[in-house]
Structure formats: C-alpha cells, structure tokens
Amino acid sequence: MAAFRKVGGHFYLLFVVLYCCKMIELINLSFSPQNIFATLLFLLVVVYWLTVLVGLLDFGFLDFDLQVDMDVDADMDMDASGDSTSVGWMNSFLYFLNLGRVPFMIWLSFLAIPLWMMVVWFNAFLGIENFILGSFVFLGALIPSAMLAKALTQPFVKVFDKLDQTATSEDMVGKVGIVKLPCTDTKRGQAEIKHNNSFISIQILTKNEFIVNKGDKILVIEQLDDNIYHVEPYNN
C-alpha cells in the first residue's frame, strides 16, 4: 500500500509540473505581440469582475452610455444634413447584438472570453508571431465573437427587459434624472432615472419651450404615456 501511495504521489507531482509548464507556456503565448490586444481585453474583464466581487467598484462603473432605443423618433438622430439613415442602421445593428439591452460589461465579458480563445488558438495554429498579422486575426475574430456574445446574452435580455418594464411602470413623477439625449417641447429625448440601484431610461419632452441638453439635470413633472414624461430643468 505504501508503494502505491508513493507511485501515486509521483504521478500527482508530475501532473502539477506539467500543468505549471503548460500554464507558463500559455501565459507567454498570451502576452506575445500577436495576441496582446485580445489578452488585454480579457484581463480588463477579469479585473473588472474581481473588483466588483470584492466591492471596490460598483456593478455599473464601466457601463458605457449606449442608448439604443428603437422607438425614439427618427428625427432625434438626424445629423446636420438631415440624414438619419446611418445612425438608424447603427442603432438597429447594436440592438441586434443586444448592446444596450443588457449591461455593457456583461456583453463585453461574453465577447472577450471567446475572442481571446479564438485569437490565441488561430495564431498558434497558423504559426503567426507578428503583431500586424495578429491584429488582422483579432479583427477577423471580432465578428464571430460578437455573434456568440449575442447568443450567450440572449437569456439575459428577457430578464433586463422585465426589470425595465417593472421599473418604468412605477410612478417616475417627482424624480430627478440626467439627460442622455437632448429634447425640446416637440422633439423627444432620453433621460436616465436612478431606481433601486439601477438606471432606467425614459423618453422625455419639455414644457413651455424649455430645451435640455445632454448631461443636464431634469425633474419629471408628469407622465404623458407608458414611457414618455414631461420634464423641466432642475437646479438644486
């Protein structure tokens, strides 16, 4: 029995040594020039979730302002030339990928992990050790990774849609928010209202010919429709 334990101990030690060697090889490969972009993105996601878990950062700290609203009037997105086609197409594409429908860092996490795996594997398989060629592999892998991120985040979409519906169905009158898309008394915009430690997007119109710009504080004064509210500038 002692002999078996001794042999088992040797096999275990060999497994640990081989595992460590493979990990060192993977780390060296990950930080090689051809894989550096994918690795840095992967590390950003890992560091973000670690800091969230230990409470150093809030869940929404790196959630970028991606306002994707398929119901907002087209004229709100028009550029100076009056052409909203390109903006509308981009909004539709982001909506298709579930960007703006789930928190950005959740979506980015589901993008970064498969992207890193694809880039490292393809570069190793093709024997690429050049930064320029590795960058092309990185760009090429973005498309399948984004499609995979869409599929993986699809279950979360219904969850966050339900949370938004629940929150926006409650009375927002009297609450203060931040303007995300400017508006007037005739042109709808968007604002974010903090609700239960999360931010809810609502569509807004001003009264009495007020104009509010992105970043302004507003006070919700009355509800016009299910998700449309009259607001006025708020100065505290």
Beta strands, then each sheet from edge to edge (+ up, - down):
strand 1: 176-181
strand 2: 189-195
strand 3: 198-206
strand 4: 217-223
strand 5: 228-233
sheet 1: 1+ 2- 3+ 5+ 4- 1+
end
